Amino acid sequence: MKSKIVALSKKEDFKSLLKKKKITNKYVTLFFGVLKDKNNKKLNISFLTKKKQIKNAVKRNKVKRRLRNIMNDLVKKISINLHLSYLVIAKTTMLNNEYQVIKETLFQDFKKIK
């Protein structure tokens, strides 16, 4: 299944997603829920790295690149509910751990969401 990944853009979308369901693990906090006025043919997902937690911009961008890469693999291997929108907030533990471990953990979390 090939779907285009689109980032959330409106402040209201972020605020409403923060009030919806969430799953937390060692590496990320994942918020998900149904948003109004959403295109159901595209995957709405945004990645956040907090400046207070990860000070260096290079490290924040590295974390976001990792998350984007994991999501591209996830879309190819697992059927994701396109009716939901997702917000992924990274934690500082993501910098110090191996890519493969983080990937497996996120795969398990997205399997729970169905």
ROFI-120682 format. One record per residue (C-alpha): x, y, z; residue number from 1. Coordinates in nm, 2 decimals. Layout:
N
+--------+--------+--------+-----+
|     px |     py |     pz | num |
+--------+--------+--------+-----+
|      X |      Y |      Z | NUM |
...
+--------+--------+--------+-----+
! end
This chain:
114
+--------+--------+--------+-----+
|     px |     py |     pz | num |
+--------+--------+--------+-----+
|   0.00 |   0.00 |   0.00 |   1 |
|   0.15 |   0.32 |  -0.11 |   2 |
|   0.02 |   0.64 |   0.06 |   3 |
|   0.15 |   0.99 |   0.07 |   4 |
|   0.27 |   1.11 |   0.41 |   5 |
|   0.14 |   1.46 |   0.49 |   6 |
|   0.24 |   1.67 |   0.80 |   7 |
|  -0.02 |   1.84 |   1.01 |   8 |
|  -0.01 |   2.22 |   0.96 |   9 |
|  -0.28 |   2.38 |   1.17 |  10 |
|  -0.24 |   2.47 |   1.53 |  11 |
|  -0.59 |   2.35 |   1.60 |  12 |
|  -0.50 |   2.01 |   1.47 |  13 |
|  -0.21 |   1.97 |   1.71 |  14 |
|  -0.42 |   2.09 |   2.00 |  15 |
|  -0.71 |   1.85 |   1.93 |  16 |
|  -0.47 |   1.56 |   1.88 |  17 |
|  -0.31 |   1.62 |   2.22 |  18 |
|  -0.65 |   1.57 |   2.38 |  19 |
|  -0.71 |   1.23 |   2.20 |  20 |
|  -0.57 |   0.88 |   2.28 |  21 |
|  -0.20 |   0.83 |   2.34 |  22 |
|   0.06 |   0.55 |   2.36 |  23 |
|   0.39 |   0.61 |   2.54 |  24 |
|   0.71 |   0.41 |   2.53 |  25 |
|   1.07 |   0.46 |   2.61 |  26 |
|   1.14 |   0.65 |   2.29 |  27 |
|   0.83 |   0.84 |   2.18 |  28 |
|   0.49 |   0.95 |   2.28 |  29 |
|   0.23 |   0.88 |   2.01 |  30 |
|  -0.10 |   1.07 |   2.00 |  31 |
|  -0.37 |   0.96 |   1.76 |  32 |
|  -0.73 |   1.04 |   1.67 |  33 |
|  -0.98 |   1.14 |   1.41 |  34 |
|  -0.96 |   1.49 |   1.28 |  35 |
|  -1.23 |   1.69 |   1.10 |  36 |
|  -1.16 |   1.80 |   0.73 |  37 |
|  -0.90 |   1.53 |   0.68 |  38 |
|  -0.82 |   1.36 |   0.35 |  39 |
|  -0.86 |   0.98 |   0.42 |  40 |
|  -0.63 |   0.89 |   0.12 |  41 |
|  -0.32 |   1.03 |   0.28 |  42 |
|  -0.14 |   0.96 |   0.61 |  43 |
|  -0.14 |   1.26 |   0.84 |  44 |
|   0.15 |   1.24 |   1.07 |  45 |
|   0.38 |   1.50 |   1.23 |  46 |
|   0.71 |   1.45 |   1.42 |  47 |
|   0.81 |   1.68 |   1.71 |  48 |
|   1.13 |   1.71 |   1.90 |  49 |
|   1.13 |   1.95 |   2.19 |  50 |
|   1.40 |   2.22 |   2.20 |  51 |
|   1.41 |   2.20 |   2.58 |  52 |
|   1.49 |   1.83 |   2.58 |  53 |
|   1.72 |   1.80 |   2.27 |  54 |
|   1.91 |   2.13 |   2.27 |  55 |
|   2.12 |   2.09 |   1.95 |  56 |
|   1.94 |   2.15 |   1.62 |  57 |
|   2.15 |   1.89 |   1.44 |  58 |
|   2.04 |   1.62 |   1.69 |  59 |
|   1.68 |   1.72 |   1.67 |  60 |
|   1.69 |   1.69 |   1.29 |  61 |
|   1.86 |   1.35 |   1.31 |  62 |
|   1.58 |   1.23 |   1.54 |  63 |
|   1.32 |   1.35 |   1.29 |  64 |
|   1.50 |   1.19 |   1.00 |  65 |
|   1.51 |   0.86 |   1.18 |  66 |
|   1.13 |   0.88 |   1.26 |  67 |
|   1.05 |   0.97 |   0.90 |  68 |
|   1.25 |   0.67 |   0.77 |  69 |
|   1.09 |   0.44 |   1.02 |  70 |
|   0.74 |   0.56 |   0.91 |  71 |
|   0.82 |   0.50 |   0.54 |  72 |
|   0.92 |   0.14 |   0.63 |  73 |
|   0.61 |   0.10 |   0.85 |  74 |
|   0.37 |   0.22 |   0.57 |  75 |
|   0.52 |  -0.04 |   0.34 |  76 |
|   0.50 |  -0.33 |   0.58 |  77 |
|   0.19 |  -0.27 |   0.80 |  78 |
|  -0.16 |  -0.15 |   0.70 |  79 |
|  -0.21 |   0.18 |   0.89 |  80 |
|  -0.55 |   0.33 |   0.96 |  81 |
|  -0.56 |   0.63 |   0.73 |  82 |
|  -0.87 |   0.77 |   0.90 |  83 |
|  -0.65 |   0.86 |   1.20 |  84 |
|  -0.40 |   1.14 |   1.24 |  85 |
|  -0.08 |   1.09 |   1.43 |  86 |
|   0.15 |   1.31 |   1.63 |  87 |
|   0.49 |   1.16 |   1.74 |  88 |
|   0.68 |   1.34 |   2.01 |  89 |
|   1.04 |   1.22 |   2.05 |  90 |
|   1.22 |   1.17 |   2.38 |  91 |
|   1.59 |   1.22 |   2.45 |  92 |
|   1.64 |   0.84 |   2.48 |  93 |
|   1.61 |   0.82 |   2.11 |  94 |
|   1.95 |   0.97 |   2.05 |  95 |
|   2.14 |   0.71 |   2.25 |  96 |
|   1.98 |   0.39 |   2.13 |  97 |
|   2.01 |   0.18 |   1.81 |  98 |
|   1.79 |   0.24 |   1.51 |  99 |
|   1.67 |  -0.12 |   1.49 | 100 |
|   1.55 |  -0.12 |   1.85 | 101 |
|   1.36 |   0.20 |   1.81 | 102 |
|   1.21 |   0.07 |   1.48 | 103 |
|   1.08 |  -0.25 |   1.64 | 104 |
|   0.93 |  -0.06 |   1.93 | 105 |
|   0.74 |   0.17 |   1.70 | 106 |
|   0.62 |  -0.12 |   1.49 | 107 |
|   0.47 |  -0.28 |   1.80 | 108 |
|   0.30 |   0.04 |   1.90 | 109 |
|   0.14 |   0.10 |   1.56 | 110 |
|   0.02 |  -0.27 |   1.56 | 111 |
|  -0.17 |  -0.19 |   1.89 | 112 |
|  -0.35 |   0.11 |   1.74 | 113 |
|  -0.57 |  -0.09 |   1.50 | 114 |
+--------+--------+--------+-----+
! end
